Amino acid sequence: MIRPKKSRLISSFSEWFDSVLRKAEVYDYGRYPVKGMGVWLPYGFQIRKKIIEKIRDLLDETSHEEVLFPLLIPDWMLKKEGEHIRGFEDEVYWITHGGLEELDQKLALRPTSETIITYYESLWYQSYRQLPKKLYQIVSMFRYETKATRALIRLREVTTFKEAHTLHENYYDAERQAREAIEIYKEFFDTLKIPYLISKRPDWDKFAGALYTIAFDTLLPDGKTLQIGTVHHLGQSFPKAFNFKIQLKDGSYDHPWQTSYGISDRVLATLIAIHGDDNGLVLPPSIAPLQVVVVPIIPSNKGIKGDVNKYAIVIVDELNKNGIKVKLDDREDMTPGEKYYYWDSKGVPLRIEIGEREFRENTATIVRRDTLEKRVVNREGLIEEVKVTMKMISQNLYDTAWENMKKRIHRVDTPEEAKQLLNKKEGIVEIPWCGREECALKIMDSIDAKSLGTPWPSEKINGGKCPICGRHAVTVMRYARQY
């Protein structure tokens, strides 16, 4: 019988999240002497590394090329695209002095890289024959957040900013690329067992300078949504700002088309929040720095202590030889219970306990981190059992996460119904929408929530009226309380 995960009090989600970061030694936040910045600890850095490897593999497999641009962007360059800088002007960190000397031009700490990359693209690419071009980098990005900062969720230095920037000869190829980016992100989040909603952001909330923005949002246990990925069709606005043109097949010249798409540290925040329980982290096996920990239990019969330890070492060696990331915890200054607590807090998917009984019976006791289910298996079938169980853990995390999110998405007809659900921290509401901005804004005000956008791919509804103006609804608008 599989036991359910321990419950987590939604009202104490913030406290729980911070405690998991501390107990699991993931990220030291709140003690760095600059607000909105933290320090990756070794274990957290290993998880971060695994996540980066996943997205890097997906991008490399789809002909993206990794680059690295400077952190500093000149004032004049950032301001080249007017709509873009207006979207970021209250969030930019500016450097005005070098030592004691005032600089002849202000320098911005990278808030994003559309302008600097477009500038270099104009130097590198002159013909349709060189396109499409798909570049990406994984870097630090800085935003002067004026809202309350939160570890990994709302930072002033985002240390895991993956931004991709692509260049195309026409609108349709850029559109194809935006759809490819969406598929890449779907596969990425599926690998992490993170559920998501894909929405087209309304025009008043799209990325500054873009034709449109497609966003991935997930739902955290406290009922608030978190944006975890975005895809932007940028059109020609940035090339126009730099008077950047390429030669087309017919010999004419025109501005190329662009897309960009990004993810951030929020991916790890979501991984923790979605899967964790009262004991700490719960990690999918493909992301876990350690997949199995083997804990020898010192027997009451001290005479066979060495035999138990040797048996445990043999099992560790077998797991290693079969490509399973494993660690032997043979520390003698901790009790088995203390070791269980320690590794549970770090989310190691499987624990193998080896004691006198296991040694004598040629067995092993395995414990699943996701369900806490414990069972004894024969030594001969241990490797296969470990591999099968890790697949079961992955599937269980995926199924549970999606089920929990889907049951908290509600389609309603009126703002009153929506507000009642949101006040109960019930997640996401969908309300019939006529397509007029003023109606959506009025609903946002009346329910004290933000619009996530309309479903992507687009969804038309039969029947239903906008609750504000009474016109026939053309789709639904999603609303939620957001981070």
C-alpha positions as CSV (number, residue, x, y, z in Angstrom):
1,M,0.0,0.0,0.0
2,I,1.5,3.4,-1.0
3,R,1.2,6.0,1.7
4,P,0.5,9.5,0.6
5,K,3.0,12.2,1.2
6,K,2.7,14.1,4.5
7,S,0.5,17.1,4.3
8,R,1.9,20.6,4.1
9,L,0.1,23.5,5.7
10,I,-0.7,26.0,2.9
11,S,-0.9,28.9,5.4
12,S,2.7,28.3,6.3
13,F,4.1,27.7,2.8
14,S,6.5,30.6,3.0
15,E,8.0,29.4,6.2
16,W,8.1,25.9,4.9
17,F,9.9,26.9,1.7
18,D,12.6,28.8,3.6
19,S,13.1,25.9,6.0
20,V,13.6,23.4,3.2
21,L,16.3,25.6,1.6
22,R,18.1,25.7,4.9
23,K,17.7,22.0,5.9
24,A,18.6,20.7,2.5
25,E,21.5,23.1,2.2
26,V,20.4,24.4,-1.2
27,Y,20.6,28.2,-1.0
28,D,21.6,30.6,1.7
29,Y,19.2,33.6,1.4
30,G,18.6,36.6,3.6
31,R,22.1,36.9,5.1
32,Y,24.0,38.3,2.1
33,P,24.5,42.0,2.8
34,V,22.7,43.0,-0.5
35,K,18.9,42.6,-0.6
36,G,17.6,40.1,-3.2
37,M,20.7,38.1,-3.5
38,G,21.8,34.7,-2.2
39,V,24.5,32.1,-2.2
40,W,24.3,28.7,-3.9
41,L,25.5,26.0,-1.5
42,P,27.3,22.9,-2.8
43,Y,24.2,20.6,-2.8
44,G,22.0,23.2,-4.3
45,F,24.6,24.0,-6.9
46,Q,24.6,20.3,-7.9
47,I,20.8,20.4,-8.5
48,R,21.2,23.6,-10.4
49,K,23.9,22.0,-12.5
50,K,21.6,19.1,-13.4
51,I,18.8,21.5,-14.4
52,I,21.2,23.5,-16.6
53,E,22.4,20.3,-18.2
54,K,18.8,19.4,-19.1
55,I,18.0,22.7,-20.8
56,R,21.4,22.8,-22.5
57,D,21.0,19.4,-24.0
58,L,17.5,20.3,-25.3
59,L,18.8,23.5,-26.9
60,D,22.0,21.9,-28.4
61,E,19.9,19.0,-29.9
62,T,17.8,21.6,-31.7
63,S,20.7,23.5,-33.3
64,H,21.0,26.2,-30.8
65,E,24.6,27.6,-30.2
66,E,25.8,28.7,-26.9
67,V,27.5,32.1,-26.6
68,L,28.6,34.5,-23.8
69,F,28.0,38.2,-23.9
70,P,29.4,40.9,-21.5
71,L,27.5,41.8,-18.4
72,L,27.6,45.5,-19.0
73,I,25.5,47.2,-21.6
74,P,26.0,50.9,-22.6
75,D,23.2,53.3,-21.9
76,W,22.9,54.4,-25.5
77,M,22.5,50.8,-26.7
78,L,19.9,49.8,-24.1
79,K,17.8,52.8,-25.1
80,K,17.9,52.0,-28.8
81,E,14.5,50.4,-28.7
82,G,12.2,52.9,-27.0
83,E,9.3,50.6,-26.0
84,H,11.8,48.1,-24.6
85,I,13.6,50.5,-22.3
86,R,10.3,51.9,-21.1
87,G,9.4,48.4,-20.0
88,F,12.6,48.1,-17.9
89,E,13.6,51.6,-17.0
90,D,12.5,51.4,-13.3
91,E,14.3,48.0,-12.9
92,V,17.8,48.7,-14.3
93,Y,20.9,48.9,-12.2
94,W,23.2,51.6,-13.5
95,I,27.0,51.9,-13.1
96,T,28.1,55.6,-13.2
97,H,31.6,55.5,-11.7
98,G,34.8,53.6,-12.3
99,G,36.8,54.0,-9.1
100,L,36.6,57.7,-8.3
101,E,36.0,58.8,-11.9
102,E,32.6,59.5,-13.3
103,L,32.1,57.4,-16.5
104,D,31.6,59.2,-19.8
105,Q,28.6,56.9,-20.4
106,K,26.3,55.0,-18.0
107,L,26.5,51.2,-18.0
108,A,23.6,48.9,-17.2
109,L,23.9,45.6,-15.5
110,R,22.3,43.2,-18.0
111,P,18.4,43.2,-17.4
112,T,18.1,41.1,-20.6
113,S,20.1,41.0,-23.8
114,E,17.9,41.8,-26.8
115,T,19.7,45.1,-27.7
116,I,23.3,44.0,-27.3
117,I,22.7,40.7,-29.2
118,T,20.8,42.5,-32.0
119,Y,23.7,44.9,-32.3
120,Y,26.2,42.0,-32.8
121,E,23.8,40.2,-35.1
122,S,23.9,43.2,-37.3
123,L,27.7,42.9,-37.5
124,W,27.7,39.1,-38.1
125,Y,24.8,38.3,-40.4
126,Q,24.1,40.0,-43.8
127,S,22.2,37.3,-45.8
128,Y,19.3,35.0,-45.6
129,R,21.8,32.2,-46.3
130,Q,23.1,32.6,-42.8
131,L,19.7,32.2,-41.2
132,P,18.0,31.0,-39.1
133,K,20.5,31.6,-36.3
134,K,19.7,30.4,-32.8
135,L,21.9,31.6,-30.0
136,Y,21.6,31.2,-26.2
137,Q,23.5,32.0,-23.0
138,I,23.2,31.0,-19.4
139,V,24.2,34.0,-17.3
140,S,23.4,36.3,-14.4
141,M,20.8,39.0,-14.9
142,F,19.9,41.9,-12.7
143,R,16.6,43.6,-12.0
144,Y,15.9,46.2,-9.3
145,E,12.9,44.5,-7.8
146,T,10.9,47.0,-5.7
147,K,8.4,44.4,-4.5
148,A,9.3,42.1,-1.5
149,T,12.1,39.8,-2.7
150,R,11.9,36.0,-2.1
151,A,14.6,33.3,-2.3
152,L,14.8,32.0,-5.9
153,I,11.3,33.4,-6.7
154,R,11.9,37.2,-6.8
155,L,15.5,38.1,-6.9
156,R,17.6,41.1,-7.8
157,E,20.4,38.9,-9.1
158,V,19.1,36.0,-11.1
159,T,22.1,33.7,-11.4
160,T,20.5,31.1,-13.7
161,F,19.1,33.2,-16.5
162,K,18.9,31.1,-19.7
163,E,18.0,33.4,-22.6
164,A,17.8,32.3,-26.2
165,H,17.8,34.7,-29.1
166,T,17.0,33.7,-32.7
167,L,17.1,35.5,-36.0
168,H,15.0,34.7,-39.1
169,E,14.4,36.0,-42.6
170,N,10.6,36.3,-42.3
171,Y,7.7,36.3,-39.9
172,Y,6.7,32.8,-40.6
173,D,10.0,31.3,-39.8
174,A,10.1,33.3,-36.5
175,E,6.6,31.9,-35.8
176,R,7.9,28.4,-36.4
177,Q,10.7,29.0,-34.0
178,A,8.4,30.3,-31.3
179,R,6.5,27.1,-31.6
180,E,9.7,25.0,-31.4
181,A,10.6,26.9,-28.2
182,I,7.3,26.0,-26.7
183,E,7.9,22.4,-27.4
184,I,11.4,22.6,-25.9
185,Y,10.0,24.0,-22.7
186,K,7.2,21.4,-22.5
187,E,9.8,18.7,-22.7
188,F,12.0,20.4,-20.2
189,F,9.2,20.9,-17.6
190,D,7.9,17.4,-18.2
191,T,11.4,16.1,-17.4
192,L,11.3,17.9,-14.1
193,K,7.7,16.7,-13.5
194,I,6.5,20.3,-13.2
195,P,2.9,21.0,-14.3
196,Y,2.2,24.1,-16.3
197,L,-0.4,26.2,-18.1
198,I,0.5,27.8,-21.4
199,S,-1.1,31.2,-22.0
200,K,-0.8,34.0,-24.4
201,R,-0.2,37.1,-22.3
202,P,-2.6,40.0,-23.0
203,D,-1.1,42.9,-24.9
204,W,-0.9,45.0,-21.8
205,D,1.4,42.4,-20.1
206,K,3.6,41.2,-23.0
207,F,7.3,41.6,-23.1
208,A,8.4,45.1,-23.9
209,G,8.9,45.3,-27.7
210,A,7.4,42.0,-28.6
211,L,4.5,41.2,-31.0
212,Y,3.3,38.7,-28.4
213,T,4.4,36.7,-25.4
214,I,3.6,33.1,-24.6
215,A,4.1,32.2,-20.9
216,F,4.4,29.0,-18.8
217,D,2.8,29.3,-15.4
218,T,2.6,26.8,-12.6
219,L,0.6,26.8,-9.4
220,L,2.3,26.7,-6.0
221,P,0.8,25.1,-2.9
222,D,-0.3,28.5,-1.4
223,G,-2.6,29.1,-4.4
224,K,-0.4,31.6,-6.2
225,T,0.9,31.2,-9.7
226,L,4.5,31.6,-10.7
227,Q,5.7,32.4,-14.2
228,I,8.4,29.8,-15.0
229,G,9.1,30.4,-18.7
230,T,8.4,32.8,-21.5
231,V,8.5,32.8,-25.3
232,H,8.4,36.1,-27.2
233,H,7.8,36.7,-30.9
234,L,9.8,40.0,-31.2
235,G,8.9,40.9,-34.8
236,Q,11.3,43.4,-36.3
237,S,11.4,46.1,-33.6
238,F,15.0,45.6,-32.5
239,P,16.5,45.3,-36.0
240,K,14.6,48.4,-37.0
241,A,16.1,50.3,-34.0
242,F,19.6,49.4,-35.2
243,N,18.7,49.8,-38.9
244,F,19.8,46.2,-39.3
245,K,18.8,44.6,-42.7
246,I,19.7,41.4,-44.5
247,Q,19.6,40.5,-48.1
248,L,16.6,38.3,-49.0
249,K,16.4,35.5,-51.7
250,D,15.0,38.0,-54.3
251,G,17.9,40.3,-53.8
252,S,15.9,42.9,-51.8
253,Y,16.8,44.0,-48.3
254,D,14.6,44.0,-45.2
255,H,14.9,43.9,-41.4
256,P,15.1,40.3,-40.1
257,W,12.7,38.8,-37.5
258,Q,13.5,37.7,-34.0
259,T,12.3,35.6,-31.1
260,S,13.6,35.2,-27.6
261,Y,12.8,32.9,-24.7
262,G,14.0,32.5,-21.2
263,I,13.8,30.6,-17.9
264,S,15.4,31.4,-14.5
265,D,16.1,30.3,-10.9
266,R,12.4,30.0,-10.5
267,V,12.7,26.5,-12.1
268,L,14.4,25.2,-9.0
269,A,12.0,27.1,-6.7
270,T,9.1,25.3,-8.5
271,L,10.8,21.9,-8.3
272,I,11.1,22.4,-4.5
273,A,7.6,23.8,-4.0
274,I,5.7,21.3,-6.2
275,H,7.3,18.0,-5.0
276,G,8.5,18.7,-1.5
277,D,6.8,17.6,1.8
278,D,7.1,18.2,5.5
279,N,10.4,16.2,5.5
280,G,12.1,18.4,2.9
281,L,13.0,18.0,-0.8
282,V,11.6,15.3,-3.0
283,L,13.6,15.1,-6.2
284,P,13.0,13.4,-9.5
285,P,15.7,10.7,-10.0
286,S,16.9,12.4,-13.2
287,I,17.7,15.6,-11.4
288,A,18.9,14.3,-8.0
289,P,22.7,14.6,-7.4
290,L,22.4,11.3,-5.5
291,Q,19.8,8.7,-6.6
292,V,20.4,6.2,-3.8
293,V,21.9,6.4,-0.3
294,V,23.0,3.2,1.4
295,V,22.8,3.2,5.2
296,P,24.4,0.4,7.1
297,I,22.7,-0.3,10.5
298,I,25.2,-1.2,13.2
299,P,24.0,-4.6,14.5
300,S,23.6,-5.5,18.2
301,N,26.0,-8.3,17.5
302,K,29.2,-6.3,17.2
303,G,30.9,-9.4,15.9
304,I,29.3,-9.1,12.5
305,K,29.6,-5.3,12.2
306,G,32.4,-5.7,9.6
307,D,30.3,-8.2,7.6
308,V,27.4,-5.8,7.4
309,N,29.6,-3.0,6.3
310,K,31.3,-5.2,3.6
311,Y,27.9,-6.3,2.4
312,A,26.8,-2.7,2.1
313,I,30.0,-1.8,0.2
314,V,29.3,-4.6,-2.3
315,I,25.8,-3.3,-2.9
316,V,27.2,0.3,-3.4
317,D,29.8,-1.1,-5.9
318,E,27.0,-2.9,-7.9
319,L,24.9,0.2,-8.1
320,N,27.8,2.3,-9.2
321,K,28.7,-0.2,-12.0
322,N,25.1,0.0,-13.2
323,G,25.2,3.8,-13.6
324,I,23.2,4.6,-10.5
325,K,24.5,7.6,-8.5
326,V,24.9,6.3,-5.0
327,K,26.6,7.2,-1.7
328,L,27.5,5.0,1.3
329,D,26.7,6.7,4.6
330,D,28.8,4.8,7.1
331,R,29.3,7.7,9.5
332,E,29.5,6.4,13.1
333,D,28.8,9.6,14.9
334,M,25.1,9.6,13.8
335,T,22.2,7.2,14.5
336,P,20.4,5.6,11.6
337,G,17.4,7.8,12.3
338,E,19.5,10.9,12.1
339,K,20.8,9.8,8.8
340,Y,17.3,9.1,7.5
341,Y,16.3,12.6,8.5
342,Y,19.4,14.1,6.8
343,W,18.9,12.4,3.5
344,D,15.1,12.8,3.4
345,S,15.6,16.5,3.8
346,K,17.8,16.4,0.7
347,G,15.3,14.6,-1.4
348,V,17.4,11.5,-2.3
349,P,14.9,9.3,-4.2
350,L,15.8,6.0,-2.6
351,R,17.3,4.8,0.6
352,I,18.7,1.3,1.1
353,E,19.0,0.0,4.6
354,I,21.4,-2.8,5.4
355,G,21.4,-4.4,8.8
356,E,22.0,-7.8,10.4
357,R,18.8,-9.3,9.0
358,E,19.5,-8.1,5.4
359,F,23.1,-9.5,5.7
360,R,21.9,-12.9,6.9
361,E,19.0,-13.2,4.4
362,N,20.9,-11.7,1.4
363,T,18.3,-9.0,1.0
364,A,18.0,-5.2,1.1
365,T,15.4,-2.9,2.5
366,I,14.5,0.0,0.1
367,V,12.6,3.1,1.1
368,R,10.9,5.4,-1.5
369,R,11.3,9.1,-0.7
370,D,8.1,10.2,-2.5
371,T,5.7,7.9,-0.6
372,L,7.9,6.7,2.3
373,E,6.9,3.1,1.3
374,K,9.4,0.5,2.6
375,R,9.9,-3.0,1.3
376,V,12.4,-5.8,1.4
377,V,13.9,-7.2,-1.9
378,N,16.2,-10.0,-2.7
379,R,19.8,-9.1,-3.4
380,E,19.8,-10.8,-6.8
381,G,17.0,-8.5,-8.1
382,L,18.1,-5.3,-6.4
383,I,19.5,-3.5,-9.4
384,E,16.4,-4.0,-11.5
385,E,14.2,-3.2,-8.5
386,V,16.0,0.1,-8.0
387,K,15.7,1.0,-11.7
388,V,12.0,0.2,-11.8
389,T,11.3,2.0,-8.6
390,M,13.0,5.1,-9.8
391,K,10.8,5.1,-12.9
392,M,7.8,4.6,-10.6
393,I,8.9,7.6,-8.5
394,S,9.2,9.8,-11.6
395,Q,5.8,8.8,-12.8
396,N,4.2,9.3,-9.4
397,L,5.7,12.8,-9.1
398,Y,4.4,13.7,-12.6
399,D,0.9,12.3,-12.0
400,T,0.5,13.8,-8.6
401,A,1.7,17.3,-9.6
402,W,-0.6,17.5,-12.6
403,E,-3.6,16.1,-10.7
404,N,-3.0,18.7,-7.9
405,M,-2.9,21.6,-10.4
406,K,-5.8,20.5,-12.6
407,K,-8.2,20.2,-9.7
408,R,-7.5,23.8,-8.8
409,I,-8.3,25.4,-12.1
410,H,-11.9,26.6,-12.2
411,R,-14.1,27.9,-15.0
412,V,-16.7,30.4,-13.6
413,D,-19.2,32.9,-15.1
414,T,-18.9,35.8,-12.7
415,P,-16.3,37.8,-10.9
416,E,-18.1,37.1,-7.6
417,E,-17.5,33.3,-8.0
418,A,-13.9,34.0,-9.0
419,K,-13.1,36.1,-6.0
420,Q,-14.6,33.5,-3.6
421,L,-12.4,30.8,-5.0
422,L,-9.2,33.0,-5.0
423,N,-9.9,34.1,-1.5
424,K,-9.9,30.4,-0.5
425,K,-6.5,30.0,-2.2
426,E,-8.1,27.7,-4.8
427,G,-5.7,28.6,-7.6
428,I,-6.7,29.7,-11.1
429,V,-10.0,30.9,-12.5
430,E,-11.1,31.2,-16.1
431,I,-13.8,33.7,-17.0
432,P,-15.6,34.3,-20.3
433,W,-14.0,37.3,-22.1
434,C,-15.2,39.4,-25.0
435,G,-11.7,40.4,-26.0
436,R,-11.9,44.0,-24.8
437,E,-9.0,45.2,-22.5
438,E,-11.3,47.5,-20.4
439,C,-13.4,44.5,-19.4
440,A,-10.5,42.4,-18.4
441,L,-9.0,45.3,-16.3
442,K,-12.3,45.8,-14.5
443,I,-12.4,42.1,-13.6
444,M,-8.8,42.2,-12.3
445,D,-9.7,45.1,-10.1
446,S,-12.9,43.5,-8.8
447,I,-11.3,40.1,-7.9
448,D,-7.9,41.5,-6.8
449,A,-5.9,39.3,-9.2
450,K,-3.8,39.5,-12.3
451,S,-4.6,38.2,-15.8
452,L,-2.4,35.3,-16.9
453,G,-3.8,35.5,-20.5
454,T,-5.8,33.3,-22.8
455,P,-5.3,29.6,-23.4
456,W,-2.6,28.6,-25.9
457,P,-3.3,27.2,-28.4
458,S,-6.2,29.5,-28.7
459,E,-9.5,28.2,-27.3
460,K,-12.9,29.5,-28.6
461,I,-15.9,28.9,-26.4
462,N,-19.5,28.2,-27.5
463,G,-21.9,30.4,-25.6
464,G,-21.0,32.5,-22.6
465,K,-21.0,36.2,-22.1
466,C,-18.6,38.7,-20.8
467,P,-19.7,39.4,-17.2
468,I,-18.8,43.1,-17.6
469,C,-20.2,44.3,-20.9
470,G,-22.6,41.4,-21.7
471,R,-21.1,40.8,-25.2
472,H,-20.6,37.3,-26.4
473,A,-17.4,35.8,-25.2
474,V,-14.7,34.9,-27.8
475,T,-12.5,33.0,-25.3
476,V,-11.7,32.8,-21.6
477,M,-9.3,34.9,-19.7
478,R,-7.3,33.3,-16.9
479,Y,-6.8,35.1,-13.6
480,A,-4.7,34.3,-10.5
481,R,-2.9,35.8,-7.5
482,Q,0.7,35.8,-8.6
483,Y,4.2,36.1,-7.3
